[in-house]
Amino acid sequence: MHPIVEELIEKKLNIEPYLLSDYGVKMTREIVIDDYYAIYGKNRRGEISLGLYRCKANVDIPSLYPKGMECIFLVDYQGDTMPYLPDTVKVIYMERCNITKFIHKFPKNVQEICIIKLRNLQKLPDMTYLKKLWCLDITVCDLKRLPKLPECLKFLSITGNLEFSTSFKSLPSNLVYFNIGNAYKVIKVPDLTYLKKLKYLGIFRNFIPGYLKYLGIFSKFRSKHNPIKIHKKTKEMNIEIDLTDRMK
């Protein structure tokens, strides 16, 4: 893997190893009540963090923010509207929330957004004003297409969004890492030579019958399997192309 790609992956706030230890928040204070569970502290990078879990829709979330909050973990939030976040926030992590509405803009200084298992999330708002956003990771949602993205974005991963499709046009010019997983409508990759800084292109699809049945999409996609076609000029780019079609 290219050193620049490795550097981005290392830079990204890695959540997985910390799932069993409060998402990596070193706790200094906690609040446990029926309406929510809040953990205050710092993440593994030393950023002022709030972990907010099973929060009910009627809770005044901004009143819970610590001064100078830089990172928020919002998990199992029952409300359908993304809460207001202050401009001090650099990292947003959302998992298993019911959010579908974005009345408030994302914080202008946000650098990383990670969205996991927002099952009802079909679209995201315009993000072109986020001049510091370098990482966007969207996993197992219902996203149909990409929002408008800022040119500063370097890391883009869209996995497990089954109905996702893209024309690959107008991707951010600074994109280095682009990964698409189990987006069954993506069957062609056009000429990407306009992405001068791209170093990694990953496309993964799992057509194993048991997996498709588990997702409830066996009849919809199994019979429509077509090999992914990559444009000749894209193949000739000096990039790593990781293409995987699992059939059995």
N, C-alpha and C positions, 0 to 999 in steps of 0.2 A: 504494500500500500504506500502511496506517495507520502513523503514526510509532512506535507502541508495538510493532508487529510488526517493523518495520525494526530497532528497537533490540534486540529479542530475537535476531533473526538475526545481527546484528552481534556480540552478546554471546557467542553460541554458538561454541565452539572449532571453527573451520573447518579441516577436515582436507584436503579435496581438493587445494588448491594445493600441499600439502606431501607428497603421496604419493611423489614422486620424491626427496625430501630427508629421508628417515627420519622421516616424519610430523611434521615441524616441530620435532623435538627438536634443540636446539643441543648437539652432543655434547661432553662433557668426558672421557668414558672409554668404552671398549667391551671386550667379552669375546666372542671368537669360538672356539667349540669345537663338537664334533660334536653335543652334546646341546641346544645353544641358541646364539642370538646376542643379546647384550644391549647396549643403548645407554643410557648414563647422561647426563643433562644437564638442560636446562630447555626447556619448550615455548615457543611464541611469546608466551605471556602471562607468562613468567618463573616458571612453577610447576615445582617439582622433579619430574622425570619419569624414567620407565623405559620404554624400548621393548624388548619381549621377543618374539623371533621364532623360529619353527620349534622351539618348546620341546617336548621329549619328555615323556611322561606321568610318567616316574619322577623328574623333576627336583624338588628341594625349592625351589619358587618363592619362598616368603617369605624364604628365606635370601639372596635376591638383591636384596631391596628396599633402596633407599637410605634413610637416615635422613630422616624428615619427608616421605616421598613423597606428592605431591599429585596426580599424574597417571600413569596406566599405559596403555600401548598393548600389548595382548596379541594377537599375530597368528600364525596357523597353529599354535596350541597343540594338541597331539595328545591331551591328556587329556580325559576326559568330565565332570570335576568342576571347577566354578569355584573357583579357589584362594582362600584367605583373603586379605583385603585390610585393611590398618590403617585406623583411623578418620580418619587424616590425608588420605586420598584424596578428592579433589573431582571428578575426571574419570576415567571408565572408558571405554576404547575397545577393543572386541573385534572382530576380523575373521577369517573363515575358520577358526574354531575348532570343535572337536568337542564343545563343552560342552552338556550336557543336564541336569546335576544341580547343585543349589544347596544344598549342605550348610551352607556358611557364609553368614551374612547379608551383604548389601551394607554397606559402611561407612556409618555413621550420618550422616556429614557430606558424602556424595556429592551433587553438584549437577547433574552431567550424565552420562548413560549413553548411549553410542552402540554399537549392535550391528549388525554387517554380515556377511551371508553365513554365518550359523551355520545351515547347511542342515538340521540335525536338531533345531533348537530349536522345540518346539511350545508350550511354556508357560513363564511366568516366575513366580517366587514373589510373595507378597504384598509390596507396597512401601509400604504405608500408614505405616510407621514412619519413612520417609525424609523428615524434616521440612524438608530443604533442597533436595530434588530439584526442579528447575524445568524440566529438559529430558530427554526420553526420545525417542530416535530409533532405530527398528528397521527395517532395510532388508534385503530378500531373505533372510528366514529362513522358517520353516514355522510361524510363530505362528498359533494357531487363534483365540485370543481375548485380550482385555486382562486383565492381572492387576489386583488391587485396587491403586488408585493413590492417592497422597497428595493432599490438597486444594491443596497449594502448587504443583503442576505447572502450568506455563504453556505449554510447548511440547511438542506430541505429534505425532510423524510416524511413520506405519506404511505402508511402501511395499514392494511386491514380495512380500508374504506372501499367496500365491495363495488359500489356504483360509481366510483371516482373515474373521471375521464379528463384528459387534457390534450390540447393541440400542440403543446410544447412551445407555443409561441410566446414571445414577450416574457421569458423567464429573466430573473435578475442577472445583470451582466457580470456581477462578482461571484456568481454561484460556483462553488468548488465541489460540493458534495450533493448529489441528487439521487435519492433512493425512493423507489415505488414498489410496494409489496402488496400482492393480492388485490390489485385493481384490475378486475377481469375484463374491463372494457378497453384497457390499454393494449393494443395489439400492434401498433406501429410507432417507431421512434424516427422522426424526421431528421433532417440535416441540423445538427446542433453546433456547427462550427462558429456560430456567432457568440457562443459561450467560451470566450477566450481563456478563462481561468478555470474551467471545469477540469477536475482531475479524477472524479469517480462518478460512474453511472451504474446504479444497481436496479435491476428489475427482477422481482421474484413472484412466481405464481404457483399455487399449490392446487393441482387438479386431482389429487388423490380422492377417490370416491367417498371414503369414510369421512374425510375432512369436509368435503362439499355437503354431505348429508348432515353433518354436525351443524354447519352454518345454515342449513335449510335452503341451499341454492343449487343442489345437485341437478335437478331437471332444467334449471335456467342456464347453467354455464357448462356442464360437462359435455353436452352434445355440440357446443359451439366453440370447442377448443380450436384455436388457430395459433400456429407458432408466431412468436413475436418477430416482426421484421424491423431490422435496424438499417437506416440509410447508410449507403456506402461511405459517404463523406464522414459520417459520425464514427463508423468503424475505423476509419483511417486517422482519427484524432489521436493525439498522444495522451490517452486517458485509460484508466482501468475500467473495463466494462464487465460487470458481474451479472450474467443473465442465467436465470434458473427457472425451468419449467418442470415441476415435479408431477409425474403422471402415475407413479405407483411406488 
